[in-house]
Amino acid sequence: MNPDAFGDQATYAVPTRPSTGVRYTRGMISYDAGAASYDLLSGRWSRLYVPTLLAEAGLAPGHRVLDVATGTGEAATLAGSRVGTTGRVIGIDVSAPMLRIAAAKVAKQPVSLVLMDGQTLAFRNESFDAVVCQLGLMFLPDPATALREWIRVLRGGARLAVCVWAAPEHVPLFGILMDELSRYFPDQRALLYQPSALADGDTLERLLAGAGLRAIRLMRETRAHRFTSFEEYWQPFEAGGGRHGQLFLRLPAAARQAVREDVRKRMAPFLVHGELEMQADVLFGSGQRY
């Protein structure tokens, strides 16, 4: 197993090749930099979709599950409770800071956390009863290659399930800021809108089928969440969290103030008695290995 691990080590999967240990950095945007503030924004939304993701993957007691791009461990934590003491969940990510945060959440669960590249897995063929990826596939440099690698370690007949963000207009917590920042960073549009890169259902279905899955299912889910104020919503970006927060902090002070006020104005329809109430859509895709 990769030596850069956090928590109890799993022993059932013998590495066939080492992890690259790569940290994906696009346009000088680091996943490590967003770790501290992830649960203040993205994490509090992502956990809302985890039950459906795990259901689509067909998790059951005793299963061995791989959670790719586990981040701060939301999916791994719930998966651990689903597989029970006779099962095991391996959560992998390229960000050590993310995994350190996840370690506190999974301390009492049958979960191991490993620093590993999601496109080059250090596991033998057919090692897992299910593979899941919660809001991570669209961020990988080559999603098609990643999916083929995940299917390699999946047992025959087992299921793989992914969750991706919908189009920006259906994810206002990011979509509005994406639009505003794109005016200042026109050369970074691909990076800004990458969270919605797989929002088209046909594209996602082709990826899953092309990787070799059958019995593919697609479904959409809308969840609502509330912030106590605009300030609570905005704080993670001010702290430089995620790609959008990191780009935001590159702006001069006057431009940052302008972006903040423009986003606040566009958020007005979501303000209810001073609280910010929003909905966000995701797309689930799942399939079975032959």
C-alpha positions as CSV (number, residue, x, y, z in Angstrom):
1,M,0.0,0.0,0.0
2,N,1.2,3.5,-0.6
3,P,3.2,4.7,2.3
4,D,1.7,8.1,2.4
5,A,-1.4,6.9,4.2
6,F,-3.6,8.3,6.9
7,G,-5.4,6.1,9.5
8,D,-5.5,2.3,9.6
9,Q,-4.0,0.5,6.7
10,A,-6.0,-1.9,4.5
11,T,-4.1,-5.0,3.5
12,Y,-6.3,-6.8,1.0
13,A,-5.1,-5.0,-2.1
14,V,-1.5,-5.7,-3.1
15,P,-0.1,-2.8,-5.1
16,T,0.9,-3.7,-8.6
17,R,2.6,-0.3,-9.3
18,P,3.4,2.7,-7.2
19,S,1.2,5.8,-7.0
20,T,2.6,8.8,-8.8
21,G,1.8,11.0,-5.9
22,V,0.9,13.8,-8.4
23,R,-1.1,16.8,-7.3
24,Y,-3.2,18.1,-10.1
25,T,-2.6,21.8,-10.5
26,R,-4.3,23.7,-13.3
27,G,-3.2,27.2,-14.1
28,M,-1.4,27.4,-10.8
29,I,-4.6,26.4,-8.9
30,S,-3.9,24.0,-6.1
31,Y,-6.3,21.5,-4.5
32,D,-4.2,21.7,-1.3
33,A,-5.0,25.4,-1.0
34,G,-8.7,24.8,-0.8
35,A,-8.6,22.1,1.9
36,A,-9.1,24.3,5.0
37,S,-12.2,26.0,3.7
38,Y,-13.7,23.1,1.6
39,D,-16.2,22.0,4.2
40,L,-17.4,25.6,4.7
41,L,-18.9,25.6,1.1
42,S,-18.4,22.7,-1.2
43,G,-18.4,20.1,1.5
44,R,-21.7,21.2,3.1
45,W,-23.3,20.7,-0.3
46,S,-21.5,17.6,-1.5
47,R,-22.7,15.6,1.5
48,L,-26.3,16.1,0.5
49,Y,-25.8,13.9,-2.6
50,V,-23.8,11.1,-1.0
51,P,-26.7,8.8,-0.1
52,T,-27.9,8.6,-3.7
53,L,-24.3,8.1,-5.0
54,L,-23.9,5.1,-2.6
55,A,-27.3,3.7,-3.6
56,E,-26.4,3.9,-7.2
57,A,-23.2,1.9,-6.5
58,G,-25.1,-0.8,-4.7
59,L,-23.2,-0.7,-1.5
60,A,-23.9,-3.5,0.9
61,P,-22.4,-4.8,4.2
62,G,-19.1,-6.5,3.7
63,H,-18.3,-4.7,0.5
64,R,-14.8,-3.4,-0.3
65,V,-15.3,0.1,-1.8
66,L,-13.0,2.5,-3.5
67,D,-13.8,6.2,-3.1
68,V,-11.8,8.2,-5.7
69,A,-11.1,11.9,-5.0
70,T,-12.4,11.4,-1.5
71,G,-11.5,15.0,-0.5
72,T,-12.4,15.6,3.1
73,G,-14.1,12.2,3.4
74,E,-17.8,12.8,3.2
75,A,-18.6,9.9,0.9
76,A,-16.0,7.6,2.6
77,T,-17.5,8.3,6.0
78,L,-21.0,7.3,5.0
79,A,-19.8,4.4,2.9
80,G,-17.9,3.1,6.0
81,S,-21.2,2.9,7.9
82,R,-22.9,1.1,5.0
83,V,-20.3,-1.6,4.6
84,G,-19.9,-2.2,8.3
85,T,-17.1,-3.9,10.3
86,T,-16.9,-6.8,7.7
87,G,-16.3,-4.4,4.9
88,R,-13.6,-1.8,4.0
89,V,-13.5,1.6,2.3
90,I,-10.4,3.0,0.7
91,G,-10.5,6.7,0.1
92,I,-7.9,8.1,-2.2
93,D,-7.0,11.7,-3.1
94,V,-4.0,13.7,-4.5
95,S,-4.2,16.3,-1.7
96,A,-2.6,15.5,1.7
97,P,-4.3,18.4,3.4
98,M,-7.7,17.1,2.3
99,L,-6.9,13.7,3.6
100,R,-5.8,15.1,7.0
101,I,-9.2,16.7,7.4
102,A,-10.9,13.4,6.3
103,A,-8.9,11.4,8.8
104,A,-10.7,13.0,11.8
105,K,-14.1,12.1,10.2
106,V,-13.3,8.5,9.5
107,A,-11.5,7.7,12.7
108,K,-14.2,5.3,14.0
109,Q,-15.1,3.9,10.5
110,P,-13.7,0.9,8.5
111,V,-12.0,3.4,6.2
112,S,-8.4,3.8,5.1
113,L,-7.1,7.0,3.4
114,V,-4.3,6.9,0.9
115,L,-2.5,9.6,-1.1
116,M,-2.9,8.3,-4.6
117,D,-3.4,9.4,-8.2
118,G,-6.9,8.5,-9.3
119,Q,-5.7,7.8,-12.8
120,T,-2.9,5.4,-11.8
121,L,-4.3,3.1,-9.1
122,A,-1.9,1.0,-7.0
123,F,-4.4,-1.9,-6.7
124,R,-4.7,-5.2,-8.4
125,N,-7.4,-6.1,-10.9
126,E,-10.9,-6.7,-9.6
127,S,-10.1,-5.7,-6.0
128,F,-13.3,-3.8,-5.2
129,D,-17.1,-4.5,-5.0
130,A,-17.9,-0.9,-5.8
131,V,-16.2,2.3,-7.0
132,V,-17.6,5.7,-6.3
133,C,-16.4,9.3,-7.1
134,Q,-18.3,12.2,-5.6
135,L,-17.9,15.4,-7.6
136,G,-14.4,14.6,-8.7
137,L,-14.4,13.0,-12.2
138,M,-14.7,16.4,-14.1
139,F,-11.5,17.7,-12.4
140,L,-9.2,14.8,-13.5
141,P,-6.9,15.6,-16.5
142,D,-8.3,12.6,-18.5
143,P,-11.7,11.4,-17.3
144,A,-11.8,8.6,-19.9
145,T,-8.5,7.1,-18.7
146,A,-9.5,7.4,-15.1
147,L,-12.8,5.5,-15.7
148,R,-11.0,2.7,-17.4
149,E,-8.6,2.4,-14.5
150,W,-11.5,2.4,-12.0
151,I,-13.2,-0.4,-14.0
152,R,-10.0,-2.4,-14.0
153,V,-10.1,-2.7,-10.2
154,L,-13.8,-3.4,-10.1
155,R,-15.1,-6.9,-9.8
156,G,-17.1,-8.4,-12.7
157,G,-20.8,-7.5,-12.3
158,A,-20.1,-4.8,-9.7
159,R,-21.2,-1.2,-10.1
160,L,-19.4,2.1,-10.4
161,A,-21.1,5.4,-9.7
162,V,-20.1,9.0,-10.2
163,C,-21.7,12.4,-9.3
164,V,-20.9,15.6,-11.2
165,W,-22.2,19.2,-11.0
166,A,-24.9,20.3,-13.4
167,A,-24.6,23.4,-15.7
168,P,-23.7,26.7,-14.0
169,E,-27.2,28.1,-14.2
170,H,-28.4,25.2,-12.1
171,V,-25.6,25.6,-9.5
172,P,-25.8,29.2,-8.4
173,L,-23.5,28.8,-5.5
174,F,-20.7,28.5,-8.1
175,G,-22.3,29.7,-11.3
176,I,-22.8,33.3,-10.4
177,L,-19.2,33.7,-9.2
178,M,-17.9,31.9,-12.3
179,D,-19.6,34.4,-14.5
180,E,-18.2,37.4,-12.6
181,L,-14.7,36.1,-12.4
182,S,-14.7,35.2,-16.1
183,R,-14.9,38.9,-16.9
184,Y,-11.5,39.4,-15.2
185,F,-9.9,36.2,-16.2
186,P,-11.1,35.5,-19.8
187,D,-8.1,33.2,-20.4
188,Q,-9.2,31.1,-17.4
189,R,-12.7,30.2,-18.5
190,A,-12.0,26.5,-18.9
191,L,-10.7,26.4,-15.3
192,L,-13.5,28.5,-13.9
193,Y,-16.2,26.4,-15.5
194,Q,-14.5,23.0,-15.0
195,P,-16.9,22.0,-12.2
196,S,-19.6,21.8,-14.9
197,A,-17.5,20.2,-17.6
198,L,-19.5,17.0,-17.5
199,A,-22.9,18.5,-17.0
200,D,-24.2,17.2,-20.3
201,G,-25.9,13.8,-19.7
202,D,-25.0,12.6,-23.2
203,T,-21.3,13.3,-22.6
204,L,-21.3,11.5,-19.3
205,E,-23.1,8.5,-20.7
206,R,-20.6,8.3,-23.6
207,L,-17.8,8.4,-21.2
208,L,-19.2,5.6,-19.1
209,A,-20.1,3.4,-22.1
210,G,-16.7,4.1,-23.7
211,A,-14.9,2.9,-20.6
212,G,-16.7,-0.4,-20.8
213,L,-19.7,-0.2,-18.5
214,R,-23.1,-1.7,-19.2
215,A,-26.6,-1.2,-17.7
216,I,-25.8,2.6,-17.5
217,R,-28.2,4.7,-15.5
218,L,-28.3,8.5,-15.4
219,M,-30.4,10.6,-13.0
220,R,-30.6,14.2,-11.8
221,E,-31.0,15.4,-8.2
222,T,-31.8,18.8,-6.8
223,R,-31.0,19.7,-3.2
224,A,-31.5,22.8,-1.2
225,H,-29.3,24.4,1.4
226,R,-29.3,27.5,3.5
227,F,-26.6,29.9,4.7
228,T,-27.4,32.2,7.6
229,S,-26.2,35.2,5.6
230,F,-24.4,36.2,2.4
231,E,-21.3,36.8,4.5
232,E,-21.3,33.1,5.6
233,Y,-21.6,32.0,2.0
234,W,-18.9,34.4,0.9
235,Q,-16.3,33.7,3.6
236,P,-14.7,30.6,2.0
237,F,-13.9,32.7,-1.2
238,E,-12.4,35.5,0.9
239,A,-10.2,32.8,2.5
240,G,-9.0,31.7,-1.0
241,G,-10.8,28.4,-0.9
242,G,-11.1,26.3,-4.1
243,R,-10.3,27.5,-7.6
244,H,-12.7,30.4,-7.5
245,G,-11.4,31.7,-4.2
246,Q,-7.8,31.4,-5.4
247,L,-8.5,33.4,-8.5
248,F,-10.6,35.9,-6.5
249,L,-7.6,36.7,-4.3
250,R,-5.4,37.4,-7.3
251,L,-7.5,40.5,-8.1
252,P,-6.6,43.9,-6.9
253,A,-8.6,45.1,-3.8
254,A,-10.9,47.3,-5.8
255,A,-11.8,44.5,-8.2
256,R,-12.4,42.1,-5.3
257,Q,-14.8,44.5,-3.8
258,A,-16.6,44.9,-7.2
259,V,-16.9,41.2,-7.7
260,R,-18.3,40.7,-4.1
261,E,-20.9,43.4,-4.6
262,D,-21.9,42.1,-8.1
263,V,-22.3,38.6,-6.7
264,R,-24.3,39.9,-3.7
265,K,-26.7,41.7,-6.1
266,R,-27.2,38.6,-8.2
267,M,-27.8,36.6,-5.1
268,A,-30.7,38.8,-4.1
269,P,-33.4,36.5,-5.4
270,F,-32.1,33.8,-3.0
271,L,-32.3,36.0,0.1
272,V,-35.2,35.1,2.5
273,H,-35.4,37.0,5.7
274,G,-31.6,37.7,5.6
275,E,-30.7,34.1,4.9
276,L,-29.4,32.7,1.6
277,E,-31.5,29.8,0.4
278,M,-30.3,28.0,-2.8
279,Q,-30.8,24.9,-4.8
280,A,-28.1,23.0,-6.7
281,D,-28.4,20.2,-9.2
282,V,-26.1,17.3,-9.8
283,L,-26.0,14.5,-12.3
284,F,-25.4,10.8,-11.3
285,G,-24.1,8.3,-13.7
286,S,-23.6,4.6,-12.9
287,G,-23.0,1.4,-14.7
288,Q,-22.0,-2.3,-14.2
289,R,-18.8,-4.0,-15.2
290,Y,-19.2,-6.8,-17.6
